[in-house]
Structures are given as C-alpha cells and as structure tokens.
Amino acid sequence: MTERPTLGIGLMSGTSLDGMDAALVRFAGPTHVELVEFVSRAYAPDEREAILSALRDGAASALAALHVQVAEWAAETTDLLLAESRVAASELAFIAMHGQTVWHEPPRVSWQLGEPSVLAERFGRPVVSNFRARDVAAGGEGAPLVPIADVLLFADPEGPRTLLNIGGMANLTWVPRRAAERGVVAFDTGPGVAVVDAVARLVDPSQPFDRDGVLAARGSANEAVVRELLADPFFELPPPRSTGRERFGEAYARRLHARVPGPDGVATAVELTARSIAASLARWTPAGGDLLVSGGGVHHPVLWRALGRALEAAGRPAPRRFDELFFDGDAKEAVAFALLGYLTLHGQPGNVPAATGASGPRVLGSITPP
C-alpha cells in the first residue's frame, strides 16, 4: 500500500546568522521526498545584531544553562514525589511542567524555562510543557491559566464562588457555578507576596521572605504611600489582565524601600496587596458567594488579617482557606497544571478566553514524547 503524499514545511536558521530558510516538501514516506519550493528571508542588520548581542553579553549562555537546570530541579522534585507516594514512573500517563517564568510581557511573550526533554528522558513518559505560549499567540495574556481548574474542579456546584490565589502575584477567578464557563471573570489583581518578601529581604538580608509576618508586624503602613501605590494605572485596567515581576518585582520593592525603610515598608507592601485584592474584587466581580484563598499569602498572618479588613471595608465576605473544603492549598496550582496536561493530551482546550483575552479556546502546551 502506497502512503498518501504529505506536505510539510521545514524551517531552519543557522549559525551563519544570515537569515531564515523555508522548504516546502512533499513526502511519500520517509525515504521519498520532493522539494516543492524553497525561500529564504534574510535577517536585517538590526535583527542580526539582536542575536549577536545576546551571544556577546553572555545572557544566552546563562539562560541556556538555567533552562536545563530548571528541568533538572523538576526531575529531582519528581523523584522525591514518586518516592513519597511509592508510585513507579512507569505508572504515570504523563508529566506536566509549567517551568519557571523569567519574562511575562503580554501580548508579545510569556517565557518559561525548563527543558522538557530532560524529564522525558529521565522518566520515559510524555511531558507537556510551554502552556502559556499558545494562548499568547492567540492574542491572550497567557495568564492566568488556573481558572480552568477553578471552573471544572473547585467552583461551587450550586452557586457563585471566588477562588483567590496569593502567590508572588495574586489572581482570582469568579465562577457562577461549577463547570459553567460562561460568565467567568478571572484576572491578576496585582502583587501578592512578591513585593512584601522583596522588601523584607532588603530590611533583613538574612531572611528569604517575611517568615510568619514578623517584620510586617513590627511596622506600620504608610497610608499616604499606600494610596499613591494604589493609583498605579495597572489597577485601573479592566480584565482580562495579567502581570508579573517585570512590574511588581525587585525594582519596585527597592523604590518602595527607599521611600519607606524598615519594617514600615514591609507593612506598607502588605497593605498594598490586601487593598488591591479587595478593590479588584469589589470593582470587577459580581457580589455573592464565598471566597476561598490559597497560595503562600495565607501563611502570612499580617497579610491575612489585612485582607480580612480590606474585604470587610469593600463589603465582601471574609476569606476562607482553600483547604477548609479541599486539599492543601499550597498544592492547588500544581494540581491545576496536572489538569492542563491531561486536557492537552486529550485534545481539549485549557484556557478560559474570558480570563486571558485569547481569541478563543485553545489546546495548550507542547508534548515531548517519551
């Protein structure tokens, strides 16, 4: 039986940096190939210089090494999980890896490091990765992606519920009813604990973060600075919206620390997070339903109390911990990406266009075979 001819395109840009080549090829099996057409697009001088600059300053070398190292850390974590659960790698259907975000600049790019082939080779299972890129290519923010799990797994089956995650950034999903994607509102509210902990490290470099809220508890928020920070144009953007450390990261924390030094700066960052979350809820989500909170922010007692006060002032219900109804809230986002991997392997969309702004539902991620 003769194989039906297949058309494919091969793209190649070589180390000569002269441009991009494209070949249109007709296959009648792997040993019968016909070149149908060939074109080449030369790099403009500024394009070539951009590549050369990345090679010259060593940034490409460092990022390339980190790309593999992140995957090696993921493999070590997977080994630990398999040992703790007493499950063999051969029992797995897949591994889903989000990777480490190093640059998030929608609608142009959302970039995560972590080479999936490292995991595929180590464990012999398919690996799903690079989840955000397809949503960005479809005009979306590439984030947040956890809302699909909020819709399918964690929403209230009878009525509305808000699911808030306070990680480095804070994001929320308002769902009218479980499995009901129509009417969902989801977006990043702004900073979570990223600014709090970055300011804390400036105050006490011996601490990686504001453990147990000790520094924030010793300080008092500067009310004038809090109001000024809340005037940031980001907080006026309607959903869908997303953000990251590019906006609310180390540089932002240094500026805050310079204006409000010491524990008062940490307390100020706490109030910024709490009030920006409450204001976002009040402005952009319908009233009604409970509020379940997960992420590292729930372990910061000063932030938790500040959030309760801010929500009360905004006329919203008091927060409840995610683990009151489900499992350990720290595991929620990892579970969400396992769901995303499952959906990808079954050809099902993983984004919620209302959350990301993409032009439609998309199957997310790339699959690296075992």
Secondary structure as GFF3:
##gff-version 3
##sequence-region A 1 370
A	DSSP	beta_strand	6	12	.	.	.	ID=ss1
A	DSSP	beta_strand	19	27	.	.	.	ID=ss2
A	DSSP	beta_strand	33	42	.	.	.	ID=ss3
A	DSSP	alpha_helix	45	56	.	.	.	ID=ss4
A	DSSP	alpha_helix	59	85	.	.	.	ID=ss5
A	DSSP	three_ten_helix	89	91	.	.	.	ID=ss6
A	DSSP	beta_strand	95	96	.	.	.	ID=ss7
A	DSSP	beta_strand	100	105	.	.	.	ID=ss8
A	DSSP	beta_strand	109	113	.	.	.	ID=ss9
A	DSSP	alpha_helix	116	123	.	.	.	ID=ss10
A	DSSP	beta_strand	127	129	.	.	.	ID=ss11
A	DSSP	alpha_helix	132	137	.	.	.	ID=ss12
A	DSSP	alpha_helix	147	149	.	.	.	ID=ss13
A	DSSP	pi_helix	150	154	.	.	.	ID=ss14
A	DSSP	beta_strand	161	166	.	.	.	ID=ss15
A	DSSP	beta_strand	169	175	.	.	.	ID=ss16
A	DSSP	beta_strand	185	191	.	.	.	ID=ss17
A	DSSP	alpha_helix	194	203	.	.	.	ID=ss18
A	DSSP	three_ten_helix	211	213	.	.	.	ID=ss19
A	DSSP	alpha_helix	214	218	.	.	.	ID=ss20
A	DSSP	alpha_helix	223	229	.	.	.	ID=ss21
A	DSSP	three_ten_helix	233	236	.	.	.	ID=ss22
A	DSSP	alpha_helix	250	259	.	.	.	ID=ss23
A	DSSP	alpha_helix	263	284	.	.	.	ID=ss24
A	DSSP	beta_strand	290	294	.	.	.	ID=ss25
A	DSSP	three_ten_helix	296	299	.	.	.	ID=ss26
A	DSSP	alpha_helix	301	313	.	.	.	ID=ss27
A	DSSP	beta_strand	320	321	.	.	.	ID=ss28
A	DSSP	three_ten_helix	322	324	.	.	.	ID=ss29
A	DSSP	three_ten_helix	329	331	.	.	.	ID=ss30
A	DSSP	alpha_helix	332	345	.	.	.	ID=ss31
A	DSSP	alpha_helix	353	356	.	.	.	ID=ss32
A	DSSP	beta_strand	366	368	.	.	.	ID=ss33
###
